Every structure is written in C-alpha cells, then in structure tokens.
C-alpha cells in the first residue's frame, strides 16, 4: 500500500473525532464523546515515517447536538494533500453513565478532486473500567471505502491515568483492507483543554511502516 493511502483512511476516520483531553485525532480509535455545545477546538499533529513527514489539522465545532469537523492532511513524501469532513453525534452520554456510545460519518478525498472518493461510518463505544474511573476502554466498529478497498473497520484502545496530568495510551485498529496498525504512547495535559500526545506506531503489513507522532490538542475550557 502506498504511504499516502496508509494515512488517507485514518484522516477520514479522525475528521469526526472529539478534541478534548480524553481522546485525540492523532489516535486511530475514537471515543464516544464530542465537544461541548457551542464550542470549537483544534487538533493537529505531525507524523514522521520512513518515507517522510505528514502534517494534519482537524478543527471542529459542535452545534445542533452534532460535532462538525474539517480535516486537512499533507504527505510530504508524495506532495499530496487530503481533505475530510465529518459529523458525530452522541447516542448515550458517557458523562452521565458508566458507558457511552456515538455514531459518526466522514467523507474525504485528494485535495485536487472535489468528489469524495473515501467515506466511513463508525460506532464508537467507551466503557469506564474500575471504581476509580482511571481507565477508559474504547471499542470501534464501522465500515469504510477508499479507492483501494472497502470493508469493515474495527479497533480497540485503552487510556489509563497513570499520574496527575499523565495518561498511558495503547490501541490497535484494522482498516477496510483488513490491514492492522497499532500504536502506544503517553499524553500530558498542559492545562484544561490543552494536551500533548507522543506516540510510536507501526502498520503490521509493512516492513517500513513505523512512525512517531507528536500531537497538540486545543479546546476552549468550559
């Protein structure tokens, strides 16, 4: 798979992700929350691969009980840019219960082609584990189509609060071509609504599929 296609589908998927400190678009597995109503936020990250660097930004705003987002990603090695638009709605609020569920959809393509070649549907489920609420389990199940493949997508991720302002992250996800990628790392909360992620990952079907990601997540504090 070409390096630009390795990250094209994740961009479509993350275009509808929440941007608070519990989840970040630099992660492949979504959670079941959205931004607060009437607020906007921005996630951005850089990813270094064996083929070069990728840069992505995903601003999002929530209104009409739906989070709307626009993602743009540039792959330096191939000089290509992808766009993605997304919408996400919470069906069961995690903040009021021990588990939550949402539904999201996204469209995307190459910047020079206005027609959406890629699309995705996803249902993220988040479960609070343990009485201390220090561990979140995220499960994803969806369907996606790209110019190269179409099929079911899935993923599982874990967030563990290890210390004040520090969390451990681990996840694995499978794309529409049934190819799996995994990553792990840490998140540091700089202040309320601002955090930094440092992640190491790999695409299991590629010998040269390793990467390092540095992400910055910003949101207006309530």
C-alpha positions in Angstrom: 0.0 0.0 0.0 1.3 3.4 -0.9 2.3 5.6 2.1 -0.3 8.2 1.2 -3.0 5.6 1.4 -1.8 4.3 4.7 -2.9 7.5 6.3 -5.7 8.6 4.0 -8.3 6.4 5.7 -7.3 7.4 9.2 -7.8 11.0 8.2 -11.3 10.3 7.1 -12.0 8.5 10.3 -10.5 11.1 12.6 -12.2 14.0 10.9 -15.2 13.4 13.3 -13.2 12.8 16.4 -13.6 14.7 19.7 -10.8 17.1 20.7 -10.9 17.2 24.5 -8.1 15.7 26.6 -9.7 12.2 26.7 -9.2 11.5 23.0 -7.2 12.9 20.2 -7.2 12.8 16.4 -3.6 11.5 16.5 -5.2 8.3 17.9 -6.8 5.8 15.5 -9.6 4.6 17.8 -12.4 7.1 18.5 -14.2 7.6 21.8 -17.9 8.2 22.5 -17.8 11.9 23.3 -18.0 15.2 21.5 -17.0 18.8 22.3 -19.3 20.9 24.4 -22.3 22.5 22.6 -21.4 25.9 21.1 -17.6 25.3 21.4 -14.8 24.8 18.9 -11.5 23.1 19.1 -8.4 22.1 17.1 -6.3 19.0 16.9 -3.0 19.0 15.0 -0.2 16.5 14.7 2.9 15.7 12.8 3.9 12.1 12.0 7.4 11.0 11.0 7.6 7.9 8.9 10.3 6.1 7.0 9.0 7.8 3.8 8.9 11.3 5.2 6.7 13.6 7.3 2.9 14.0 7.4 1.1 17.0 8.9 -2.6 17.1 9.8 -5.0 19.6 11.3 -8.6 18.9 12.3 -10.8 21.9 13.6 -14.2 21.0 14.9 -17.3 22.8 16.3 -20.4 21.4 18.0 -23.9 22.8 17.3 -27.4 21.2 16.9 -26.1 18.3 19.1 -23.6 17.3 16.4 -19.9 17.8 16.1 -18.9 19.0 12.7 -15.2 18.9 11.5 -12.9 19.5 8.6 -9.6 17.7 8.4 -6.6 18.5 6.1 -3.5 16.3 5.9 -0.4 16.7 3.8 2.0 13.9 3.0 5.4 15.4 2.3 6.9 12.4 0.6 4.3 12.3 -2.2 3.4 16.0 -2.1 -0.3 15.1 -1.8 -3.0 16.7 0.4 -6.2 15.0 1.6 -9.3 16.6 3.0 -12.1 15.1 5.1 -15.4 16.4 6.5 -17.1 14.6 9.4 -20.1 14.6 11.7 -20.5 12.9 15.0 -23.5 12.6 17.4 -23.6 11.1 20.9 -26.4 8.5 21.4 -25.7 7.7 25.1 -23.7 10.2 27.2 -20.7 8.8 28.9 -20.5 11.6 31.5 -23.9 10.5 33.0 -23.3 6.8 32.9 -20.5 4.2 33.0 -20.5 3.7 29.3 -21.4 5.8 26.2 -21.9 5.3 22.5 -21.9 7.6 19.5 -22.2 7.4 15.7 -20.0 9.2 13.2 -19.7 9.6 9.4 -17.0 11.1 7.2 -16.2 11.9 3.6 -12.8 12.6 2.1 -10.6 12.6 -1.0 -7.5 14.2 -2.5 -7.4 18.0 -2.4 -7.4 18.2 -6.2 -10.5 16.1 -6.6 -13.7 17.7 -5.2 -15.5 14.4 -5.4 -15.4 12.3 -2.2 -13.6 9.1 -3.0 -13.4 7.9 0.6 -16.1 7.5 3.1 -16.5 5.9 6.5 -19.2 5.1 9.1 -18.2 4.3 12.7 -19.8 3.5 16.0 -17.5 4.2 19.0 -18.3 2.7 22.4 -16.5 3.9 25.6 -16.6 2.0 28.9 -15.3 3.2 32.2 -13.4 0.4 33.9 -12.8 0.2 37.7 -14.2 2.2 40.6 -11.5 4.9 40.3 -12.5 5.9 36.8 -8.9 5.9 35.8 -9.2 3.6 32.8 -11.3 4.0 29.7 -11.8 1.3 27.1 -12.7 2.3 23.6 -14.2 -0.1 21.0 -14.9 0.8 17.4 -16.9 -0.9 14.7 -17.6 0.5 11.3 -17.5 0.4 7.5 -15.3 2.3 5.1 -14.5 2.7 1.4 -11.4 4.0 -0.2 -10.2 4.0 -3.8 -8.2 0.8 -2.9 -10.5 -1.1 -0.6 -13.9 -1.4 1.1 -15.0 -3.3 4.1 -15.5 -3.5 7.9 -13.2 -1.5 10.2 -12.6 -2.1 13.9 -10.4 -1.0 16.7 -9.8 -1.2 20.4 -8.0 1.3 22.6 -7.2 1.9 26.3 -6.4 5.1 28.2 -5.0 4.8 31.7 -4.5 7.8 34.0 -1.1 7.0 35.4 -0.3 10.2 37.3 -1.7 13.7 37.6 -1.7 15.2 34.0 -0.2 12.0 32.6 -2.0 9.1 30.7 -0.9 6.0 29.0 -2.3 5.2 25.6 -2.4 1.9 23.6 -4.6 0.9 20.6 -4.8 -1.3 17.6 -7.1 -0.8 14.6 -7.9 -2.6 11.3 -8.8 -0.7 8.1 -11.1 -1.5 5.2 -8.3 -3.6 3.6 -8.2 -5.7 6.8 -4.7 -4.4 7.5 -3.9 -3.7 11.1 -1.9 -0.9 12.7 -1.0 -0.3 16.3 0.4 2.4 18.4 1.2 3.3 22.0 2.4 6.3 23.9 1.7 9.0 26.5 -0.5 12.1 26.9 0.4 15.1 29.0 -2.3 17.6 30.0 -0.8 21.1 29.8 -3.9 22.7 31.2 -7.6 22.2 31.0 -8.4 21.8 27.3 -4.8 21.5 26.1 -2.7 18.4 25.9 0.2 16.9 24.0 0.5 13.3 22.7 3.7 11.4 21.9 3.0 8.1 20.1 5.0 5.3 18.4 3.2 3.1 15.9 3.5 0.6 13.1 1.5 -0.8 10.2 1.9 -4.6 10.7 1.7 -5.3 6.9 4.7 -3.1 6.1 8.3 -3.6 7.0 8.9 0.2 6.7 5.6 1.1 8.3 6.8 2.5 11.6 6.1 6.1 12.7 6.4 8.6 15.5 3.6 11.1 16.2 3.6 14.3 18.1 0.1 15.8 18.6 -1.2 19.0 20.1 -4.9 19.2 21.2 -6.5 22.5 22.0 -10.1 23.2 23.2 -11.7 26.1 25.0 -12.2 25.3 28.6 -15.9 25.3 29.7 
